[in-house]
Structures are given as C-alpha cells and as structure tokens.
Amino acid sequence: SDTEFWDKMQAEWEEMARRNWISENQEAPGQVTISTIEKGYYFHTDNPFKDWPGAFEEGLKKMKEGDLPVTILYLEAAILQEPNDAE
C-alpha cells in the first residue's frame, strides 16, 4: 500500500541520516558524483542503467521488492531516456 511505501521510505531516510549519509557538505568523503540536470534534483552521473531498455518497468519491479536505491537508479534512467513522459 502507499502508506507502507512511504513508511519504508521514511525509515530509509532516517537510517541514512543516522549513518551520516545525508550531508549538507558536498565535499563529504564517499559522496556520489552528481550532475545538475534539473534545478533542485541531482541525477547520478555513473548510472549503470542509463541505457537499460524498459528502465521504468524495472524500476517499478524493484520498488515492489523494496530495493529503493536500485529503484531510484532505474527511474532516473527512465527519466533521462524519456524526459517528456509525465508518468
């Protein structure tokens, strides 16, 4: 359900904050290299799924499995492949 999804995302976010993975310092060690594609959101520059056929569908599958980091990569790839697709 949607509530379970958002509860799980909140728990993931809190765990990242607890481990200091979320930092305002862009020079933090171990931080992922990013590029600005849209104002306010940073896409991963080394996305291994950027040319993956069916990235959107794979992203939805990974989301249902609860694999949020991989879900994000697939959905970013889908957006880069079809930037005008509102879905």
PAZAPA-4460 file (N, C-alpha, C; in steps of 0.05 Angstrom, whole numbers, plus 32768, in hexadecimal, padded with zeros to 4 digits):
% residues 87
    n_x    n_y    n_z   ca_x   ca_y   ca_z    c_x    c_y    c_z   seq   type   mol
   8011   7FE8   8000   8000   8000   8000   8011   8019   8000     1      S     A
   8006   8030   7FF9   8014   8049   7FF9   8020   8050   8014     2      D     A
   8010   804B   8029   8019   8051   8044   8032   8041   804B     3      T     A
   8032   8028   8045   8049   8017   804A   8062   8021   803B     4      E     A
   805E   8028   8022   8074   8032   8012   8080   804B   801F     5      F     A
   8070   805F   8026   807A   8077   8032   8086   8073   804D     6      W     A
   807B   8060   805D   8086   805A   8077   80A2   804E   8073     7      D     A
   80A5   803C   805F   80BF   8030   805A   80D3   8045   8050     8      K     A
   80CA   8057   803F   80DC   806C   8035   80E5   807E   804C     9      M     A
   80D2   8084   805F   80D9   8095   8076   80EE   8086   8087    10      Q     A
   80EA   806C   808B   80FD   805D   809B   8119   805D   808E    11      A     A
   8119   805A   8073   8133   805A   8064   8140   8075   8067    12      E     A
   8131   808B   8065   813C   80A6   8068   8148   80AA   8084    13      W     A
   8139   80A1   8098   8143   80A4   80B4   815C   8093   80B8    14      E     A
   815E   807C   80AC   8176   806B   80AE   818E   8079   80A0    15      E     A
   8189   8085   8089   819F   8093   807B   81A8   80AB   808C    16      M     A
   8196   80B9   8098   819D   80CF   80A9   81AD   80C6   80C2    17      A     A
   81A4   80AF   80CD   81B2   80A4   80E4   81CF   809D   80DD    18      R     A
   81D3   8093   80C6   81EE   808B   80BD   81FE   80A2   80B1    19      R     A
   81F2   80BA   80B2   81FF   80D2   80A7   8204   80CF   8089    20      N     A
   81F2   80C2   807A   81F4   80C0   805D   81E8   80D9   8050    21      W     A
   81D8   80E8   8060   81CC   8100   8056   81DC   8117   8062    22      I     A
   81E7   8127   8051   81F8   813D   805A   81F4   8155   8049    23      S     A
   81F5   816C   8056   81F3   8185   8046   820E   818B   8039    24      E     A
   8223   817E   8042   823E   8182   8037   8241   8172   801E    25      N     A
   8243   817F   8006   8245   8171   7FED   8260   8163   7FEA    26      Q     A
   8274   816A   7FFA   828E   815E   7FF8   8292   8147   800C    27      E     A
   827C   813D   8017   827E   8127   802A   828B   810E   801E    28      A     A
   829D   8100   802C   82A9   80E8   8022   8294   80D3   801B    29      P     A
   8298   80C5   8005   8286   80B0   7FFD   826D   80B9   7FEF    30      G     A
   826A   80D3   7FEB   8252   80DD   7FDF   8251   80D6   7FC1    31      Q     A
   823A   80D0   7FB7   8236   80C8   7F9B   823A   80E0   7F89    32      V     A
   8248   80DD   7F73   824B   80F2   7F5F   8230   80F8   7F52    33      T     A
   8229   8111   7F51   820F   8119   7F47   8212   812F   7F32    34      I     A
   81FD   8132   7F22   81FC   8148   7F0F   81E1   8155   7F11    35      S     A
   81DF   816E   7F0C   81C5   817C   7F0D   81B7   8179   7EF2    36      T     A
   81A0   816C   7EF2   8190   816A   7EDB   8178   817D   7EDD    37      I     A
   816C   817D   7EF4   8156   818F   7EF9   815C   819E   7F13    38      E     A
   8152   81B6   7F15   8156   81C6   7F2D   814A   81B7   7F45    39      K     A
   815A   81B2   7F58   8150   81A5   7F71   8153   8187   7F72    40      G     A
   815A   817A   7F5C   815D   815D   7F5D   8177   8156   7F4F    41      Y     A
   8186   8143   7F5A   819F   813B   7F4F   819E   811E   7F47    42      Y     A
   81A3   8119   7F2D   81A4   80FE   7F23   81BF   80F1   7F27    43      F     A
   81C1   80D7   7F2A   81DA   80CA   7F2C   81E8   80CA   7F11    44      H     A
   8201   80D2   7F10   820F   80D4   7EF6   8218   80B9   7EEC    45      T     A
   821D   80A6   7EFD   8226   808C   7EF5   8210   8077   7EF8    46      D     A
   81F8   807D   7EEE   81E2   806B   7EF1   81E6   8053   7EDE    47      N     A
   81E8   803B   7EE9   81ED   8023   7ED9   81D5   801C   7EC7    48      P     A
   81BE   8027   7ECD   81A5   8020   7EBE   819D   8036   7EAA    49      F     A
   81AE   8049   7EA4   81A6   8060   7E93   819D   8057   7E77    50      K     A
   81A7   8041   7E6D   819F   8037   7E52   818E   801E   7E54    51      D     A
   8184   8017   7E6C   8176   7FFE   7E70   815A   7FFF   7E63    52      W     A
   8154   7FED   7E51   8139   7FEC   7E46   8124   7FE5   7E5B    53      P     A
   810E   7FF3   7E5C   80FA   7FED   7E6F   8101   7FF6   7E8B    54      G     A
   8111   800B   7E8E   811A   8015   7EA8   8103   801B   7EBB    55      A     A
   80ED   8027   7EB0   80D7   802F   7EC0   80CA   8016   7ECD    56      F     A
   80C5   8002   7EBD   80B8   7FE9   7EC6   80CA   7FDB   7EDB    57      E     A
   80E4   7FDB   7ED6   80F7   7FCF   7EE9   80F7   7FDE   7F03    58      E     A
   80F5   7FF9   7F01   80F4   8009   7F19   80DB   8003   7F2A    59      G     A
   80C4   8000   7F1D   80AC   7FF9   7F2B   80AE   7FDD   7F39    60      L     A
   80BB   7FCB   7F2B   80BF   7FB0   7F36   80D1   7FB1   7F4F    61      K     A
   80E7   7FC0   7F4D   80F9   7FC3   7F64   80EC   7FD1   7F7B    62      K     A
   80DA   7FE4   7F75   80CC   7FF2   7F8A   80BA   7FDF   7F9A    63      M     A
   80AC   7FCE   7F8C   809B   7FBA   7F99   80AB   7FA6   7FA9    64      K     A
   80C5   7FA1   7FA1   80D6   7F90   7FB0   80E2   7F9E   7FC8    65      E     A
   80DF   7FB8   7FCA   80EA   7FC8   7FE0   8107   7FD1   7FDD    66      G     A
   8112   7FCE   7FC5   812E   7FD6   7FC0   812E   7FF3   7FB7    67      D     A
   812D   8006   7FC9   812A   8022   7FC3   8143   802E   7FB4    68      L     A
   815B   8028   7FBC   8172   8033   7FAD   8172   802C   7F90    69      P     A
   816C   8012   7F8A   816C   8009   7F6E   8153   8015   7F60    70      V     A
   813D   8017   7F6E   8125   8023   7F63   812B   803F   7F58    71      T     A
   8139   804E   7F69   813F   806A   7F62   8150   806B   7F48    72      I     A
   8164   8059   7F46   8175   8059   7F2F   8165   8052   7F16    73      L     A
   8154   803E   7F17   8143   8037   7F00   8131   804E   7EF8    74      Y     A
   8124   805A   7F0C   8111   8070   7F05   8120   8088   7EFB    75      L     A
   8138   808E   7F05   8148   80A4   7EF9   814E   809E   7EDC    76      E     A
   8156   8085   7ED7   815C   807D   7EBB   8144   8080   7EA9    77      A     A
   812C   8079   7EB3   8114   807C   7EA4   810E   8099   7E9E    78      A     A
   8113   80AA   7EB1   810E   80C7   7EAD   8122   80D2   7E98    79      I     A
   813B   80CA   7E99   814F   80D3   7E86   8149   80C9   7E6A    80      L     A
   813E   80B1   7E68   8137   80A5   7E4E   811E   80B2   7E42    81      Q     A
   810B   80B9   7E53   80F1   80C4   7E49   80EA   80DD   7E5B    82      E     A
   80F9   80F3   7E58   80F4   810A   7E69   80D9   8117   7E67    83      P     A
   80CA   8112   7E52   80B0   811E   7E4E   8099   810B   7E57    84      N     A
   80A0   80F3   7E61   808C   80E0   7E6B   8084   80E7   7E87    85      D     A
   806C   80F1   7E8B   8064   80FA   7EA6   8061   80E3   7EBA    86      A     A
   805D   80CB   7EB1   805A   80B5   7EC3   8074   80B0   7ED2    87      E     A
***
